[in-house]
Amino acid sequence: MSLHRTVVRAKKHLLALIAAGTALILMAACTAGTAGGGTPGAGAASDPTAPGDSSKFLTFFPCCSWNTTWSFNPYNVNGLGIQNDFVTLRLAIVKSPSLTEFIPQLADTWEIVDGKLNVHLREDAKWQDDTPVTSKDLHDTAILNALRGDGFWNDITSVDIVDDHTVAFTLKEGQPESLAKLDILNAIRPYPSSVYGKLVTDELKQDVIKYYTTAHRDPEQAGKLPEFKRMSAAFKDLAAMKVEKLIGNGPFQLENITTKEAKLVKWDGFWDANKITFAGIRYLNGSTQTVYPQLFSGNVHFSNVYMPPPILQRWKKTPDSNTALPLAFGFTMLFNSSKKPLDSKAVRQALAYVIPRQQISEAAYGTDEAAGGTWKEVNTGISPSLEAIYLDQGKLDQLNKYPVDEAKATQLLEGEGFTKKGDQWIKPDGEPFTLTFIANAETTDIVTSFNSAAKALTAFGIKSEVNATSGAQQNADQHNGDFDIGSGFVGGNNPLGMYNSLLGPGYNFSKLGNYAGKRGIGFGPTKNVPGLGEVDVVSTIDGQVRAIEPGPEMNAQVWNWAQLVNEEVPYIWYATKVYQFPFSTKEFTNWPPLNDQNTSELWDIIAADMNGGVSLAIQQGFITPKP
């Protein structure tokens, strides 16, 4: 996979992106209304309506999806993510790469009238207990999501029930309409009020409105309000609620779950159930090493498992094998900027001069065109595809590429009072300078890259090691700020959203949700941002994502943040992921088509939002069993 391939594809989407709004933090959903976009590849059937064996189960094996403990409560820290889009639908899914066009899901229409976004729910939508989906479900979910700090509350001042199937979101004054639609339609996934609505009271709603109305003007003052304290207490009760059964509204119903497998069965009460041509999904869970033999045998029909070079070559020779290679996201190394000596910009810069980004990327992915990643030369904080749109070459040439340069790293460390004794760097406090990388043990490509980076640092005199742990532990440690160097994923179509995903409140000085009050990566909280001056990093970038649409102002702000990330090095984007989606036509056919770049608009949403994209493909009649 070459950088050229990524950039060329981005230029093809230039007009659509310029006309669009923002992307969601981390893996933003984006898709097309059809599966079109290219000549059908090996996985596309000529007759999608051909009869097949409707008793078959699609075996879907994404890596490491849930932990040994889980909760059916989506507000719990161990919330079971697989309910998303297979079991419980959001309001709409944004098309790819547009940020202003949507595919209806639970909502069928929406419009903005007199400063209010009126969302109308499908009147044939039902919960899986055969009760109707109503506006109270959406209203109560919106109130409860406020306790978690969901971003759409930065766009609105209130939410109200209009009728049984319509909810009105009152936009704050000056709020760009396109960004509000994106934050609300693409992000809100209503949950049944029959389960969670008992926590929604008139008093809680007033607390939410008071807090966010104040936060729009003065975030610091909002955090001191008694309403904020009551909201925090209410969220603790919400997150601790024990939910006995998962009640969704989507095409599949959870029948049972173990640590190794969730069985999702087709739900006949879904409004488009007739388009789903198989009995259900065996949603497997486990390590990457357990996926490979099942892929080769054809027992697993679809996965997102990373295939290192030897596995990739074997897969290419496997009968009925196909691989989609859609648009990518970024792998980043996160520095804990609140922990000495990583609180020093010079130290972070020194590490950037020592860590060989090309070497550690190729250690994990190799150089095959279908490899899972390619190294990134300039640390701008955004993807190469968005650099091609928002940062011209002249600007990129002004930024530091941080080539491997041990002499420069030595100069920076010595300038901070470090000394080298033998083969070990010593910190100013007299202690050896050591570092620990933390990674999810199941993300073997990241572990491989981090091991390569640790080896390079150790050779330089900074003894380093990798703590390959559970995904839950890594996630908790990074949000709590209990780490040296961690890992993060960055994606989406909005460059400001990419910055917000790591520098904003999700990973940096969170104020609400399960990690309220935790420092995360601890960058800031105030920094001198080029073009902006001394600002609160978290609230500024979070506010920009919700206020700035594509155009000259967005271009200017992207340049400001690119300079900050390049100079301050709060994280290093060391590789750009090329998503490998192996799928087999041994038992299922009519997969979404592939174009000459082994992707399509529908595969692009699967890359950006896997569960949403796969669910959408199935809803559209793709992926059908062979007779």
C-alpha positions in Angstrom: 0.0 0.0 0.0 1.5 3.3 -1.1 1.0 6.8 0.2 0.2 7.8 -3.4 -2.9 5.5 -3.4 -4.3 7.1 -0.3 -3.7 10.7 -1.6 -5.1 10.1 -5.1 -8.3 8.7 -3.6 -8.6 11.7 -1.3 -8.4 14.1 -4.3 -11.2 12.3 -5.9 -13.4 13.1 -2.9 -12.2 16.8 -2.7 -15.4 18.4 -3.9 -17.6 16.3 -1.6 -15.5 17.1 1.4 -15.3 20.8 0.8 -19.1 20.8 0.7 -19.4 18.8 3.9 -19.4 19.4 7.6 -17.5 17.6 10.4 -16.7 14.0 11.1 -17.2 12.1 14.4 -14.4 11.6 16.9 -12.2 8.5 16.3 -14.0 6.1 13.9 -16.7 8.3 12.2 -19.5 6.6 10.3 -19.7 7.5 6.6 -21.4 5.6 3.7 -23.2 5.8 0.5 -26.9 5.3 -0.1 -26.1 2.3 -2.4 -23.3 -0.1 -2.6 -22.2 1.3 -5.9 -18.9 3.0 -6.8 -17.1 0.5 -9.0 -16.9 -2.6 -11.0 -18.1 -5.6 -9.0 -15.2 -7.6 -7.7 -14.8 -11.3 -7.0 -17.3 -11.1 -4.1 -20.2 -9.5 -6.0 -23.0 -11.7 -7.3 -24.7 -11.0 -10.6 -28.1 -11.8 -9.1 -28.5 -10.6 -5.5 -32.0 -12.1 -5.3 -30.9 -15.7 -6.1 -32.3 -18.1 -3.5 -29.9 -19.5 -0.9 -29.9 -21.5 2.3 -31.8 -19.2 4.7 -30.9 -21.4 7.7 -27.2 -20.4 7.4 -25.5 -18.2 10.0 -22.9 -15.7 8.8 -19.7 -16.2 10.9 -18.2 -12.8 11.7 -14.9 -12.7 13.6 -13.5 -9.2 14.4 -10.6 -9.2 16.8 -11.1 -8.8 20.5 -14.6 -7.3 20.7 -15.5 -7.7 24.3 -14.0 -8.6 27.6 -14.5 -11.4 30.0 -17.1 -9.2 31.8 -19.7 -7.1 30.1 -22.9 -5.2 30.7 -26.1 -4.9 28.6 -26.2 -1.3 29.9 -24.6 0.9 27.2 -23.7 3.6 29.8 -21.6 1.1 31.8 -17.9 1.2 31.3 -18.2 -2.5 30.2 -21.1 -1.7 27.9 -21.5 -4.4 25.2 -20.6 -2.7 21.9 -21.9 -5.4 19.6 -25.5 -4.2 20.2 -24.6 -1.2 17.9 -26.3 -1.3 14.5 -26.9 -5.0 14.4 -29.3 -4.9 17.4 -29.9 -1.2 18.1 -29.9 1.4 15.3 -28.9 5.0 15.3 -31.0 7.7 13.8 -29.1 7.8 10.5 -25.7 7.1 9.0 -23.7 9.7 7.2 -22.6 9.0 3.6 -19.0 8.7 2.6 -17.2 11.0 2.3 -19.9 13.6 2.7 -20.7 15.0 6.1 -24.0 16.4 5.1 -25.9 13.6 3.4 -27.4 10.8 5.4 -29.0 7.3 5.0 -32.1 7.0 7.2 -32.1 4.4 9.9 -34.4 4.8 12.8 -35.4 8.3 11.7 -37.1 8.6 8.3 -37.2 12.4 8.0 -35.8 15.5 9.6 -35.8 19.3 8.9 -34.8 22.5 10.6 -37.6 24.9 11.2 -37.3 28.1 13.3 -34.0 27.1 14.9 -35.1 23.6 15.8 -34.0 20.2 14.3 -37.2 18.2 14.1 -36.5 14.5 13.9 -39.3 12.1 12.9 -39.0 8.4 13.8 -40.2 5.6 11.6 -43.7 4.8 12.6 -43.2 1.1 11.8 -40.1 0.8 14.1 -40.6 -1.5 17.1 -38.5 -2.6 20.1 -37.8 -6.3 20.3 -40.4 -6.7 23.0 -43.0 -5.7 20.3 -43.6 -2.2 21.8 -43.4 0.8 19.4 -40.4 3.1 19.2 -41.6 6.5 20.2 -40.4 10.0 20.7 -40.1 9.4 24.5 -37.4 6.8 23.8 -35.4 9.4 21.8 -36.1 12.2 24.2 -35.0 10.2 27.3 -31.9 8.9 25.6 -30.9 12.5 24.7 -31.2 13.5 28.3 -29.3 10.6 29.6 -26.6 11.0 27.0 -26.1 14.5 28.4 -24.9 13.0 31.7 -22.2 11.1 29.7 -21.1 14.4 28.0 -22.1 13.5 24.5 -21.0 16.2 22.1 -24.4 17.0 20.5 -25.3 18.9 23.7 -22.7 21.5 22.7 -24.9 22.2 19.7 -28.3 22.5 21.5 -30.0 24.2 24.4 -33.0 21.8 24.8 -34.8 18.7 23.6 -38.6 18.3 23.6 -41.3 15.9 22.5 -43.5 17.2 19.7 -45.7 14.2 19.1 -45.5 10.4 19.4 -42.9 10.2 16.7 -41.2 13.6 16.6 -38.6 15.2 18.8 -37.3 18.8 18.5 -33.7 19.7 19.3 -33.4 23.4 19.9 -30.1 24.6 18.4 -28.0 27.2 20.3 -27.8 30.6 18.6 -25.3 30.6 15.8 -24.9 26.8 15.6 -24.1 25.6 12.1 -27.0 23.5 11.0 -25.0 20.9 9.1 -22.8 20.2 12.1 -25.8 19.8 14.4 -27.3 17.3 12.0 -24.1 15.3 11.9 -23.8 15.3 15.7 -27.4 14.3 16.3 -28.4 12.1 13.4 -25.2 10.1 13.1 -24.5 9.8 16.8 -27.6 9.2 18.7 -28.7 5.6 19.2 -32.1 5.6 21.1 -32.5 3.1 23.9 -35.9 2.0 25.3 -37.4 4.4 27.8 -39.1 1.4 29.4 -35.7 0.4 30.7 -33.8 3.7 31.3 -36.5 6.3 31.4 -37.2 6.0 35.1 -34.1 8.0 35.7 -35.3 10.9 33.5 -37.2 13.4 35.7 -38.2 17.0 35.1 -35.6 18.1 37.6 -32.9 16.2 35.8 -33.8 17.7 32.5 -33.7 21.2 34.0 -30.3 20.4 35.5 -29.0 19.3 32.1 -30.3 22.4 30.4 -28.9 24.7 33.0 -25.5 23.0 32.9 -25.1 23.1 29.2 -26.5 26.6 28.8 -23.9 27.8 31.2 -21.1 25.6 29.6 -21.7 27.3 26.3 -20.7 30.6 27.8 -18.3 29.5 30.6 -17.2 25.9 30.9 -15.3 26.5 34.1 -18.3 28.0 35.9 -20.6 25.2 34.6 -18.4 22.7 36.4 -19.0 24.5 39.7 -22.8 24.4 39.5 -24.8 22.3 41.9 -26.6 21.0 38.7 -23.3 19.5 37.5 -22.9 17.7 40.8 -26.4 16.3 40.6 -25.8 15.2 37.0 -22.6 13.4 38.0 -24.4 11.6 40.7 -27.2 10.7 38.3 -24.7 9.3 35.8 -23.2 7.0 38.5 -26.6 5.6 39.1 -27.2 5.2 35.4 -23.9 3.5 34.8 -24.5 1.1 37.7 -28.0 0.1 36.6 -28.2 -3.6 36.1 -29.9 -4.5 32.8 -31.2 -8.0 32.5 -31.9 -8.2 28.8 -30.7 -6.4 25.7 -33.8 -4.9 23.9 -33.0 -3.5 20.5 -34.8 -2.3 17.4 -32.6 -3.5 14.6 -32.4 -6.4 12.2 -30.9 -8.9 14.7 -31.7 -9.9 18.3 -29.2 -11.2 20.8 -30.1 -14.8 21.7 -27.1 -15.7 23.9 -23.5 -14.6 24.6 -20.4 -16.2 26.1 -16.9 -14.9 26.3 -16.2 -16.5 22.9 -19.4 -16.0 20.9 -22.5 -13.9 20.7 -25.4 -15.5 18.7 -27.5 -12.9 16.9 -30.6 -14.2 15.3 -32.7 -12.5 12.6 -35.5 -10.6 14.1 -38.7 -10.8 12.0 -40.2 -7.7 13.6 -37.6 -5.5 11.8 -39.3 -3.4 9.1 -36.9 -4.6 6.4 -36.6 -8.2 7.6 -37.5 -9.5 4.1 -34.2 -8.2 2.8 -32.1 -10.3 5.2 -31.5 -13.7 3.6 -29.9 -15.7 6.4 -30.7 -16.9 9.9 -28.3 -14.8 11.9 -24.7 -13.9 12.8 -22.3 -15.9 14.8 -20.3 -13.0 16.2 -17.0 -14.6 17.5 -14.6 -13.1 20.0 -11.0 -14.0 20.7 -7.4 -13.4 19.8 -6.1 -12.9 16.3 -4.3 -16.2 16.4 -7.6 -18.0 16.7 -9.0 -16.3 13.6 -6.4 -17.3 11.1 -7.0 -21.1 10.9 -10.7 -20.5 10.7 -10.3 -18.1 7.9 -8.1 -20.6 5.9 -10.7 -23.4 6.4 -13.6 -21.2 5.4 -15.3 -21.5 8.8 -15.1 -17.8 9.3 -16.8 -15.8 6.5 -15.7 -12.3 7.3 -13.2 -10.6 9.6 -11.2 -7.4 10.1 -8.2 -9.3 11.5 -4.8 -7.9 10.8 -2.9 -10.2 8.4 0.9 -9.8 8.8 2.9 -10.6 5.6 3.2 -14.4 6.0 -0.5 -14.7 6.8 -1.5 -12.3 3.9 0.4 -14.4 1.4 -1.2 -17.6 2.6 -4.7 -16.0 2.5 -4.1 -14.9 -1.1 -3.6 -18.6 -2.0 -6.7 -19.8 -0.2 -9.6 -20.8 -2.4 -12.6 -18.4 -2.3 -10.5 -15.7 -0.6 -11.1 -12.0 -1.2 -9.8 -8.9 0.6 -11.3 -5.4 0.6 -8.8 -2.6 1.3 -10.9 0.5 2.1 -9.9 3.9 3.4 -7.7 4.0 6.4 -7.3 5.5 9.9 -4.2 6.4 11.8 -2.1 4.7 14.5 -0.7 7.1 17.0 1.7 6.9 20.0 0.3 8.9 22.8 2.7 10.6 25.2 1.6 11.2 28.8 2.3 14.9 28.9 1.4 15.2 32.6 4.1 12.7 33.7 7.7 13.7 34.1 9.9 13.8 32.1 7.3 13.5 29.3 5.9 16.9 30.4 8.9 18.4 28.6 8.4 19.3 24.9 12.1 18.9 24.3 12.0 15.3 25.7 9.0 14.4 23.5 10.9 15.9 20.5 13.9 13.9 21.4 11.9 10.7 21.4 10.5 11.6 18.0 14.1 11.8 16.7 14.9 8.4 18.0 11.8 6.3 17.2 12.3 5.1 13.6 8.7 5.4 12.2 9.3 3.8 8.9 11.1 0.8 10.5 8.5 0.2 13.1 5.7 0.4 10.6 7.4 -2.0 8.2 8.2 -4.3 11.1 4.4 -4.8 11.5 3.1 -4.5 8.0 5.9 -5.2 5.5 5.7 -3.5 2.1 3.1 -5.5 0.2 0.4 -3.4 -1.5 -2.2 -5.2 0.5 -0.3 -4.8 3.7 -2.1 -3.4 6.7 -0.3 -0.1 7.0 2.2 2.4 5.7 4.5 4.7 7.6 3.8 8.5 7.8 6.6 10.9 7.2 5.3 14.2 8.6 3.6 14.4 12.0 0.7 16.8 11.3 -1.9 15.0 13.5 -4.2 14.2 10.5 -4.3 11.6 7.8 -2.3 11.9 4.5 -5.7 12.0 2.6 -6.8 15.1 4.5 -3.4 16.7 4.3 -3.8 16.6 0.5 -7.0 18.6 0.9 -6.4 21.0 3.8 -2.6 21.5 3.9 -0.7 22.4 0.7 2.8 21.2 0.1 4.3 24.6 1.0 2.9 24.2 4.5 4.0 20.6 4.8 7.5 21.6 3.8 7.6 24.0 6.8 7.0 21.3 9.3 9.6 19.1 11.1 9.8 15.6 9.7 11.8 14.4 12.7 14.1 12.1 10.8 16.1 9.6 12.9 18.8 11.8 14.4 20.4 10.6 17.6 22.7 13.6 17.7 19.8 15.9 17.7 18.0 13.8 20.4 21.2 13.9 22.5 21.3 17.7 22.2 17.7 18.1 23.3 18.1 15.8 26.3 21.3 17.4 27.5 19.6 20.8 27.2 17.0 19.5 29.7 19.7 18.3 32.2 19.9 14.7 31.2 23.2 12.9 31.3 24.4 9.6 29.9 26.4 7.2 32.0 27.6 4.3 29.9 24.7 3.1 27.8 22.0 4.6 30.0 20.4 8.0 30.0 19.9 9.5 33.5 17.2 12.0 34.3 17.9 15.3 36.1 16.7 13.7 39.4 19.4 11.1 39.1 17.1 8.2 38.2 17.5 6.1 35.0 15.3 7.3 32.2 13.0 4.3 31.3 9.8 4.0 29.4 6.9 1.6 29.1 4.7 1.3 26.1 1.2 0.0 26.8 -0.9 -1.8 24.1 -3.8 -4.2 23.8 -2.2 -7.7 23.5 -4.7 -8.7 20.8 -3.6 -5.8 18.5 -0.5 -7.7 17.4 0.5 -5.2 14.8 0.6 -2.4 17.4 2.6 -4.7 19.8 5.0 -5.4 17.0 5.5 -1.8 16.2 5.9 -0.9 19.8 8.4 -3.6 20.4 10.5 -2.2 17.5 10.2 1.3 18.9 11.2 0.0 22.4 14.2 -1.7 20.9 15.4 1.5 19.2 15.0 3.5 22.4 16.8 0.9 24.5 19.7 1.0 22.0 19.9 4.7 22.3 20.1 4.5 26.1 16.5 4.8 27.2 15.6 1.3 28.5 12.1 0.6 27.2 9.6 -2.3 27.3 6.1 -3.1 26.1 3.3 -4.0 28.4 0.9 -6.0 26.2 -2.2 -6.2 28.4 -6.0 -6.5 28.0 -7.8 -3.9 26.0 -9.9 -3.0 29.0 -6.8 -2.4 31.1 -5.1 -0.4 28.4 -8.2 1.7 28.0 -8.5 2.4 31.7 -4.8 3.2 32.2 -4.8 5.6 29.3 -7.9 7.5 30.3 -6.8 7.6 33.9 -3.3 8.9 32.9 -1.5 5.9 34.3 0.9 5.2 31.5 4.1 6.5 29.7 3.4 5.9 26.0 0.0 4.5 24.8 -1.7 3.9 21.5 -4.7 5.7 19.9 -6.7 5.5 16.7 -7.6 8.6 14.7 -10.1 8.6 11.8 -13.0 10.4 10.1 -13.4 12.9 7.4 -13.1 16.1 9.4 -9.5 17.2 10.2 -10.6 19.2 13.3 -12.4 16.1 14.4 -9.1 14.2 14.2 -7.4 16.7 16.5 -10.4 16.6 18.8 -10.3 12.8 19.1 -7.1 12.9 21.1 -6.7 16.6 22.3 -10.4 17.0 23.1 -12.4 15.9 26.1 -12.6 12.2 25.1 -9.0 11.5 25.8 -7.7 14.7 27.5 -8.9 16.1 30.8 -12.4 14.6 30.6 -15.1 16.3 32.6 -18.1 13.9 32.2 -18.7 10.2 31.8 -16.8 7.2 33.3 -13.5 9.1 33.3 -14.7 12.5 34.6 -11.8 14.3 36.3 -9.1 12.1 34.8 -6.3 13.7 32.9 -5.9 11.1 30.0 -3.0 12.2 27.9 -2.6 15.3 30.1 -1.8 17.7 27.3 -2.3 21.3 28.4 -4.8 22.1 29.7 -3.6 25.5 28.2 -1.1 25.9 25.4 0.1 28.6 23.0 -1.6 27.5 19.8 -0.2 29.2 16.7 -2.7 31.6 15.3 -4.9 31.4 18.5 -2.6 32.4 21.4 -2.8 30.9 24.9 -6.0 28.9 25.0 -7.6 26.0 26.8 -6.7 23.1 24.4 -9.6 20.9 25.2 -12.5 23.3 25.1 -11.1 25.2 22.1 -10.7 22.2 19.7 -13.9 20.7 21.0 -15.7 24.0 20.3 -14.2 24.4 16.8 -15.4 20.9 15.8 -18.9 22.0 16.5 -18.7 25.5 15.0 -16.4 25.5 11.9 -17.6 24.2 8.6 -15.4 23.4 5.6 -13.9 26.5 4.0 -11.1 29.1 4.5 -11.7 29.2 8.3 -11.3 25.4 8.6 -8.2 25.5 6.5 -6.7 28.1 8.7 -7.5 26.3 11.9 -6.1 23.0 10.5 -2.8 24.7 9.9 -2.8 26.1 13.4 -3.3 22.7 15.0 -0.9 21.0 12.6 1.9 23.4 13.7 1.0 22.8 17.4 1.1 19.0 17.1 4.3 19.0 15.0 6.1 21.3 17.5 4.7 20.0 20.8 4.5 16.3 19.9 1.6 15.3 22.2 1.4 12.2 20.0 3.1 10.8 16.9 1.1 9.5 13.9 3.5 6.7 13.0 1.5 4.7 10.5 -1.6 5.0 8.4 -3.8 1.9 8.6 -5.0 0.2 5.4 -7.9 -1.8 6.6 -7.7 -5.4 5.5 -11.2 -7.1 5.4 -10.8 -10.7 4.4 -14.0 -12.3 3.3 -14.8 -15.7 1.8 -17.2 -16.6 -1.0 -17.2 -20.3 0.0 -20.7 -20.2 1.6 -21.8 -16.6 1.1 -21.9 -14.5 -2.1 -23.1 -11.0 -3.2 -20.7 -9.2 -1.0 -20.5 -5.4 -1.5 -18.6 -4.8 -4.8 -14.9 -3.8 -5.1 -13.5 -1.3 -7.5 -10.0 -1.3 -9.0 -8.6 -0.1 -5.7 -10.2 -3.0 -3.8 -12.8 -0.8 -2.1 -16.1 1.1 -2.7 -18.2 3.6 -0.8 -19.9 0.9 1.2 -16.6 -0.7 2.1 -15.4 2.7 3.2 -18.1 2.9 5.8 -17.3 -0.6 7.0 -13.7 0.6 7.5 -14.8 3.7 9.4 -17.7 2.2 11.3 -17.5 -1.6 11.0 -20.8 -2.6 12.7 -22.7 0.2 11.1 -21.3 -0.6 7.6 -21.9 -4.4 7.8 -25.4 -3.9 9.2 -26.2 -1.4 6.4 -24.9 -3.8 3.7 -27.1 -6.6 5.1 -30.1 -4.3 5.3 -29.5 -3.4 1.6 -29.7 -7.1 0.6 -26.0 -7.8 0.3 -24.2 -10.8 1.7 -26.5 -13.8 0.8 -26.0 -17.5 1.4 -25.3 -19.9 -1.4 -27.9 -22.6 -2.1 
